[in-house]
Amino acid sequence: MNSATQTVESAKQFLLSKLDEQALRDGVSLSDIERRMFLFSEVGNSPPDFEAAEQFDAECDDTAYEKKIAKLLRRSYARDKKAADSRRSWKEALSVFRDEGFYGLVMVDQAGIPRPGDSVWKALFSPMLFAELAVMAIGFIVVFRPDIVHLVLPDWLRLLLLPVFFYLMWLTGEVFKRQSMK
């Protein structure tokens, strides 16, 4: 299927078919409401299914649902990416959603499935990178070169601060990872 002729709806159906196939392989049941919510979009080619969204909110835990769907998508993509044709089909389907938003993309992103347009440059110029670099620079100066900013710190204190700065770097990454998943 060519991405130029592929519509948002056909791309959604492709992803849903991959989700259904993997659920069948794994012996996981998907209810009608779970399938409808995967396709949910407030804006798009099809009218929004707010009744399904209300029913889903009343009956389902969205965190558990997203984990379940992301796991199925991750396993399906891992199996399909081994074959060039299947990998291309995923890429074509996901490229349709470049400017489109639908709930299923939340789980695609949680599954770690790369979408066309995700690039190294986008990652390099992310706020996370700048925040981590700032923590690293401050940590380097305080621990290794405090004389640059006229700090006089005993060696034992600088050694104690080293793991603190490593923890702050890790924490910065975790905060931005959680924000990007929302």
Secondary structure, 3 states (H helix, E strand, C coil): CCCCCCCHHHHHHHHHHHHHHHHHHHCCCCCHHHHHHHCCCCCCCCCCCHHHHHHHHHHCCHHHHHHHHHHHHHHHHHHHCCCHHHHHHHHHHHHCCCCCCCCHHHHHHHCCCCCCCCCHHHHHCCHHHHHHHHHHHHHHHHHHCHHHHCCCCCHHHHHHHHHHHHHHHHHHHHHHHHHHHC
